[in-house]
Amino acid sequence: MKWPTALMMLALVLGQTTELPPPFPRPGTTQLLDNDVVTVWNVSWLKQQYPLHTHRYDLIGISYEEGDRIITQGTAPGRIVHTKAWEFQTNRSNVTHVEEGASDPPMRAILIELKKPAHAGSGPEGLRSTLGEPSWENNRATGWLIMPGATAPTHRHAGDAVELVFDGNVPKATFLPAGTLHDGPAVPTGGRAVIFEIK
């Protein structure tokens, strides 16, 4: 473990009283959209150490370029995490750790901070009947990965949703409030799309 990381972790263990910064913004990140429900970040893990930080919100997302990160949490040694493209990502609120990019080119992902707590009884049953079984699901969201050249059929969102469209490695994010009825998204040739419906 490098000395700066060790010192930051020691400060945390000894009962640091100042509030730690959030994970974003930071070098290598761009905010794609922000409202009272979500903030969507385009994240690159550059070859540098980022400050010790606490995730204030539950986090979901998907990687779109593979790469390595070193993640250090608590007093345990940093661990190298390899992530392939198109793997779904998740993290919980109140997790405190240090991250460092460890590959060139860097890992890249779209990460979505969920600003509101989960709603009891909400669920993506309408989308499940239209789009089929999801590609991924946890207690906060359900995600469907749509492959190149495909178009999602007309569907209604029972909950707030974020749609991501990747034209090559250029992502675009759209927020869709609960109750939205629409077609698509259409996936560019060589691209992908992801529909996240929030619980």
N, C-alpha and C positions, 0 to 999 in steps of 0.2 A: 504494500500500500504506500502511495506517495505521501510525503509529509503533509502537504496541504489537506489532503483527504483525511489523514489521521487526526490532524488538529481540529478539523471541522466536526468529525465524529466524536472526538473527546468532548468538545464543547456541548454537543447534543446530549451525550451521556451524563455529563455533569449538571444537566438541568438548565439549559439555555432558556432564558426568559423572554428574549426578544423574538418577535414573530419572524419566521423564516420567509423568504420570498417565494412567490408561486413559480412553477416551472417555466411559464411563458409570460411575456416575450423573452427571447434570448437570442444570441447569434445563431443563425441557421433556421430561424422560424419566420413565417409570414402568416398573419391573420387573414383568413379567407372570408369569414363572416362572424357577426356578433349580435346577439339580441338577448332578451331576458331569459331565454330557455337554454341556448347553447353558445359556445364560442368554438369555432372551427379553426384549427391550426395546420398549416403545411410545415412539417418538421423535418429538418436534416440534422443528424447527429455528427457534427464536425469533430475532427481530431483535436479536441480540447476538453478540459475538465470544466463542467458547469457547476455553479454554486450549489451547495446543500439547499434543498428546497422541499416544500411540502405541497402535495397535491390537495387543493382545496375542494375539488369536485371529483366525483366518479368520472372515469375516462373510458371512452370507447374509440375504435378507429380501425384502420387497415394500413398495412405497409404496402408500398408500391415499388420500392427498390430495395433489394436485399443488402444486408450489411451486418456489422458487429457493433455492439455496445459493451462497455464495462459498467456494471451497476454495482454500487456499494451501498449497503443498507445496514444500519446499526454498526456493531463492531466486527462483523464478519468480513473476511477479505473480499475484495471486488471480484465479481464473476463475469466472465465473458458470455454474452448472450448473442447467438447468431439468429437472425430472422430472415426468412425468405420473403420474396415478393408475394403479395396477396394473402398474407396471414392476418387474421383479425387480432386486434390489440385491445387490452383492457387493463385498467388500474383502478384502485379504490381511493376514495377520498381519505385524507389524513396520512397517506403513506409519505414518509420522509426518506430521501435517499440522494445520492450523488450519481450523475451519469457522465459518461465520456465516450465520444465516438472512437471507434477502434478499427475502422476500415476506410479504404480509399478506392472507389468512391464511397460516400457515406450511405448508411441506411436512411431511407426516406419513408415517411408515413403521413397520413392525415389522421389527426387526433381531435376528438370532439369532447369538450368539457360539458358535462350535464349539470346545469345550474340548479335544477329543481329536483326534489326527492321523487322517488318512484311513486306512481299513483296506484293505489290498491284497486285491483280488478281490471286495470287496463291491459290490453293485449292486442297483438296483431292478427287476430283471427281472420279479419277480412282479407288481409294480404296473403295469409297462408292459403286461403281458398283460391285466390287468384294466381299467386306466384308459385305455389307449392311449398314444400318444406324449406325452411330457411337454411342458409349456408352456415349460420352461426347464431348462437343465442346465449344470453346470460340474464341475470335478474334485472338489468337496466335497459336492455335493448335487444332487438332481433335484426339480423342483417341478411340480405340477399345479395349475392354476387352475380352480376349479369355479364355474360361473355361477349366477345367481339361480334359485331354484326347483328346482335339480337336487340329486340325492343320489348320492354315490359308492357303487358297489356293494360288496358284501362283499369285503374284501381282507386279505391278510396282509403285514405289514411285514418285509422281509428285513433291514432295518437300523433303527436308532433313527430315530424320526420326530417331527416337530412338525406339528400341524394347527392352522391358524388359521381362525377363523370370524368374519366381519365382519357384524354386524347393523347396517346403516347404516354409521356410522363408529365403531362400538364393537367393538373386537377382543377375542377370547378365544383363549387359547393352551392347547393340550393336548399333553403329551409322551407318546409311545407307544413303549415299548421294543421292540427287535427281537423278532419272533415273535408280536406282537399280531395277532389275527384279529378283525375287527370290521366293522360296517356304518358307512356315513356317511363324513364328516359331511354332514348335511342343511343346505342353504344357505337362510337366510331370504329372503323376497321382498325384493328391493332390496339384498341383501347379496352377499357373495362368500365362498368358502372357498379355502384354499390348503393343499395337502399337500406338505411337504418331507420327503423321505427322505434321510438322511445317509449318505454313502459312508465 
